[in-house]
Amino acid sequence: MKLWGGRFTKETNQLVHNFNASLSFDQKFYEEDITGSIAHVTMLAEQKIISDEDKDTIIGGLKSILEDIKSGKLIINEEHEDIHSFVEAHLIERVGDAGKKLHTGRSRNDQVALDMKLYTRKEVLEMDKLLKNLLNSLLKIMKENLDTIIPGFTHLQKAQPITLAHHMGAYFEMFKRDRSRLKDIYERMNYCPLGSGALAGTTYPLNRERTAELLGFYGPTLNSMDSVSDRDYLIEFSCAMSIIMMHLSRFCEEIIIWNTNEYRYIEIDDSYSTGSSIMPQKKNPDIAELVRGKTGRVYGSLTSLLTTMKGLSLAYNKDMQEDKEFVFDAIDTTKGCILLFNGMLDTMTFNKDRMRASAEGGFTNATDAADYLVKHGVPFRDAHGIIGQLVLYCIDKNISLGEMTLDEYKAISPVFEEDIYDAISMETCVDKRNTIGAPGPQAMRDVIKLYDEYLAG
């Protein structure tokens, strides 16, 4: 069944049909299509555009189709052009002429716009739940590792000692922003396009506010041309997913590094690792590597969608059918990556002794040694130079700052006293940093309290 055949005298070439058809992918929102149709006919009956009897007949037929698809009794086949024609054809087959009234006051343009919004709205909420679960996992690790010292890095060089809690808190902030972006997208997109017709509305006395209410929207969209050609929310969602994947990929890169023999900061659980077909000693971080790899795939979806939309005049153009496969793939990929990453993170163990030992090497306490001199009256720029000399001395002697004798310190600057050792201990370096956002234990407890409140809200 085609929804548009009356004007044509020839059958569509089969290759043209196949090229034009979208059922292979838009069947994904069969439930949204039926839900939207039920709301539409409910409104039509309330407006006396169709009878209550026809409404009840149509809704009964639609519900039976939905039930049969879900149970597997009705298989969606590809002889139809799209999910809309599939549902309508089966409706007419089941309820007769009443089913032919389903499309009254509606175009495929506003119908597909509605279906895609309903589907995307649901997926935004699902993704938000997955991110919230991930944040709970991160917060658990933070609470358990307030005193776990680890080197902080810049340029992949050891910089200053921090805690594992602080490090995980950086990713908490990233994924918290991701949730905020999803919320913004939901707020902007939650307006109902149904009733916009092909592009210019309809002469039927539709109650668009009622349709929007029935479907849980804030209200109807306010321009029918924009309503059927708007893909901004899909671009925004694709952008948000790209940023989520970027955050996951950055995290995965660190996990991959931490998992190496050179670092040995973590142990990935066997259930989230694979081996080598030839090297029996290997335990590979494949999940982290695949998440990192799939990030480019999601970026590709965003770029494809932007490219598709960049030259389209108002209103609807068939090019817009290409939005679905991009977005569907990005959604499935992103959700799958969040879920697997969270499982990997939940089962990961941390080698705390190794992390601390790593922090003690690499002169991560050099800044604190400079601060020690400043607190004893040495100008910072001079202190910076003195500590640079100390580091060169230690490199030459293959020792750490903590292994220098007081005489060696005084040979470079007489300002140093016995308390230098306490000033540059790992605990002091971390514990004295208690401004909000820093790794000190009190600062971290304050932030964790805020995170608890955030996740409880």
N, C-alpha and C positions, 0 to 999 in steps of 0.2 A: 504493500500500500504506500502511495505517495500522497503527500499533503498538498500537492501543487499541480496535478496532472491535467486539469481541465483545458488549459490553453494550448496543450501540445497535441500534435497529430501523429507523432512518431514515438516509439519506445526509446528510452535512453540507451545508448550504446553501453554494453556491459562494463567495458573498461572505464567509461565516464562515470557510470554508477559506482563502481568500486572506488574510483578516485574521489568522488564527491561524498561518499557515505562516511558517516562518523560513528555508526553503531558499535564498531569494534572497541571504541574507547569511551563513548558517552553513555554506554550502558552502565558505567560505573555509578551514575546518579539516577538509576531507575526509581529508587525510593523517593528522592527529592522531586522527581518529575511527577510521581503519583501524589505525593503530599501537596505539591503546588496545585495540581488539578483539582483535588478535593476542596481546597480553600477557594479556588476560582468558581467552581460550580455552586458552592455554598453561598458565595456572594451573589452569583447570578440569580439564584432562587430568591434570596432576600430582596433583590432589586426588581423582582417580578419579570426578569428577562427570560427565565425558564420556569417551568412549574416545579412545585415541591415534589411531585411524583417523579418527574424526570431527574431531579436532583438526587432523590433517594436511590433511584435505579442506577444512575451513573456512579454514585459513591459506592454502592454495593458491588458493582462490577469492578471498580478500581481497587477496592479492598481485596476482592477475590484474586485479582491479578497479582497484587503485592504479596499476598499469602502464598500463592502458587510459585512465584519466582523464588521467594525465600526458602520454600520447602524443596525446591528442585523439580517440582511437578511441571512447571512451565520453563522451558529453556529459551533464553534469548538467542535467536538465530539471526544470521546476517542477510536474510533476504530483504529486510527492511532498511531504509536509508539511515534512520537514527532512532534513538530510544523513544522519541515523541511519537513517531509513526508506528513503532512497534506497539506501544501501549494503546494508542487510539484504535489500531486495527483489531487488537484482541478485545478491546472494550466493545466495539461495534459487533464483533462476532458473538460476544456473550450476551449483550443486552439489546441489540437491534438498533432501531432508529434513534432511540434516546441517546445512544453513544455518539451519534453524529452532531449532537449539540454541545459536546464538550468544548469545542474550539471557538465557541461564540465569544466575540469580543476579545480575541487573543490572537497573537501572531507567534510564529516560531521564534521570532527575534526576541520578544519579551519573555517568552517561555524558557528559552535556553539561558537568557540572562538571569532569570529567577533560579533555575536549576543550579547554575554554576555558583550563584551567591549562596544558596542554601547549603550546597556541598562544601564550599570553601569556609563558610561560617562554622560548620561542624568541625572541619579539620583544624581550623585555628584553635578552637577550644580543646581538641584532642592533643594538639601539639603543646599547648600551654600546660596540660596535665603532665605530659612527659617531662617537660622542663621543670615543673615543680617537683616531680619525683627525683630528678637529677640534683636539684638544689638541696633536697633533704639528705641525699647521700653525701654531698659535699659538706653540709653542715655537721653531719655525724663525724666525718673525718676531722673537721676543724676542732670540734669539742674534745676529741680524743688526742689531739696533737698540739695543744697549746704550748707545750714545753719541748717539742721535737725540733731541734735546731737543724737547719739546712742552709746551704749557701744560696744567697740570692745572686742572680746573674744579670749583667748587661753585656751585650755583644757576645754572648755565650762565654764570657769570662767571669770568674768568680768576683763578686763585688763586695757584698756585705752579708753578715749572717742575719737570717730571718728565721721564722718557724714554718713548719709545714702547714700549720693552721693559716698563717698569713698568706702563704702561696696559694692554698686552695680558696681563700677568700677572694683573691683576684678573679678567679673563674666564677665564683659565686656572683660577683658584681656583673660580669659579662652576661651570664645567663639570666640574671635578674633584668638587665636591660633588654634582653631578647623577649622576655615576657611582656615588658612594657610596650615594646613595638607591636607585639601581637594584639595587645589590648587596644592600642591606637587604631590598628587596622580594623578590628571588629567594630569599634565605635564609628568609623567613617563609612564602612561598607554596609551597615545594618539598616538599609533603606530599600524598600521593595520596588522593583522595576515592573512588576506585572501590571498590565493595564496601559502600558505605553504603546502597545500595538507594534506595527512594523517600524514606525518612527514618529507617527503623528497622532498617537492616541486612537480613540474610537468614538463613533457617534452613539454607542450604547451608553446608557446611564450607569456606568460602573461606579461602585463605591470602593475606590482604591485604598482609602484609609481602613476600611473593614478587611480587605484582603491582607493588607500589611499587618493588621492586628492578629488575624487568624494564624499568620505564619511567624509571629514573634518579632516582627521588624518594628523599628521606632516610628515608622511612617512611610508614605510613598515617596519615591524619587520625584523631583520637581521639574525635570525636563525630559520629554519622551525621546528626543534624539540622543541625548547623552545616555539615557537609561539603557538603550539597546547597544550602544557602542562603547560603553565604559569598560575598560579592562584595568583601570588604575589599581583596583584592589588586588588583582592578581599579580600585577607588577610589584606592588608593595609587599605582598605575601612572599613572592619569589625572592625579593630583596631581603626580607627578614629571614627567610630560610637560608639564603646565601651567607648571611652574617652568622646565623647559628652554626652552620657548617664550618665557617672560618674559625669560630671559637673552638668547636670540637677538634678541628684539624690542628690548631695551635697546641691544644691540650695533648692530642695524640702524638705530636712531634716530641713533646717533652717526655711522655711516657716511653716512646721508642728510645729516646736518649737514655732515660733513667734505667731502662731495662738492659742496656748493654753491659758487657762484662767490665768495661772500663768504669762505669758508674755504679752499677749494682745497688741503686737506691730502692728498687721495688722488685717484687716477684709477682708476675701475672699468673693468675690461677690457670691450672692445666686446661680447665673447661673453656678458657678463652684464648688458648694458644694452639699452635700447630707445630709440627716437626718438619724435618727435611727428608726427602726421599733417598738421599745419599749420605747425609752427615748425621749420624745418630745422636750427636751431642746437642743438636740445635733445638732451641725452643723459641719460636718466632712470634713476634707481636702482631700477628696478621690482622686482628680486628682493628687495632690502632692504625695500621698501614692502609687498610681498606677504607676506613672512615676518612683518612687523609686523602686517599685517591678519589673517593666519591664526591668530595667537595667540589672538584672541577666539574663534575656532572651537573650539580645543582647550579653552579655559576652559569653553565651552558644554557640551562633552562631560562634563567633570567635574561641572558643576552639574546636568546632566540625570541623571547616574547617582546622585548623592547624593539628588536629589529622588525618583527612582524607589524608592530603598531606604529612605527615611526612615520610612515607615509600615507596613512589611511585618512581619507576625507570622511566627513559625516555622511550618512549615519553608519548603518551596519554594512560590512563587507565580508564576503565569504572567507577572506584571509583569517578572520577572527576565530574560525573553527580550529585553527592551529594552536590556539591557546591551551586547549585541554590536555593534550598529550604532554606538553612541556610541564604544566603545573602538576598533573597527576603523578608524573615520574618524580618530580622534585619533592612532592609531599611524601610519597612512599619511601623515597631514599632518605629524606631527613628524619622521618619518624623512626625508620629502622635503625639509623645510625645512633640516634639519641638512646633508643632502647638498648641496643647492644653495648654502647659505651657505658651506660649506667650499670649494666650487669658486670662489665669488666672492672669498673671502678669499685663496685660493691665487694668484689671478691679479691681485690688486689691487697697484698701485704706490703708493709713499708719496712725497710731495713734502717731502723733509727740510728744504730751505732755507725753504720756506714755513712749516713747523711751527716752526722755530727763530725766524724773524722774528716770528711770532705770539706766541711765548713772551716775546720781548724787549719787546713792547708790553703794556700793561695792568698794569704794576707788579707782575708776578709775583714780583719779588725784594724786595718791601717787607718781608716777614717777616724775610728775611735781614739787611736793613738795621737792623731793630729788634734782632735778635740781636747785630749788631755793637756797638750801643750798650750792650747788657746786658753783653757781654764786656769793655766798657771802664768798667764800674762804674755805669752808669745803671740804676735800677730799671725793671723791664719795663713797668710801667704808664706811667711817664714816657716811656720809649722809644717806646711805642705812640703816644702823643700827638705826639711829635716827628716820627715818620715820617708821621703823618697830615698834619701841616703841610707836610712835603716833598711829599707827593702832591698836595695842593691847589696848591702853588707850581708843580709840573710841569704840572698840568692847565692852569693859567692861562697858562703859557709855551709850552704844547704841546710839551713835551720829556719825555724819560724820565729816570729816576733816574741812569742811566749818562751822560747828557748834561749833567748839572749840573756846574758848576765847583766846585772845592774851596772857593773863597770863598763861593759860594752855600750850600754845605753849612754852613760855619762861621757864616754869618749866622743860621742857625736853631739850631745847636748847636756850640759850640767843641770838642766831643769828637771830631768827625770829623777824620780825617787822610787822607793819600794812600792808605792801604791800604783805604779804603772801596770803591774801584773793583774791587779784586780780590775783596773780600768779597761784592759783589753781582753778580759775573759769573755768567752762566748755568751755566758749568761748576762754579764753586764752590758755587752753590746746590744743584746735584744731587750733586756728588761727595762733599760732606761729610756727606750723609745716608746713613750706612752701618749703621744699626741694622737688624736682620733685618726684612724686610718693607718697607724704604724703597727709594727709587729709585737710591741710590748704586751705582756700578759693582761694588764688592766684594760688597755685599749682594745685588745682582742675580745675580752669578756664583754665590754660595752657593745661592740659591734655584733657579737653573737647574740646578745639579748635583742638587738634590733632585728636581726635575721629571724630569730624565733617569732617575734611579733609579726614580721612580714609574712612568714609562711603560715601563721595561724589565721591571718586575715582573709 
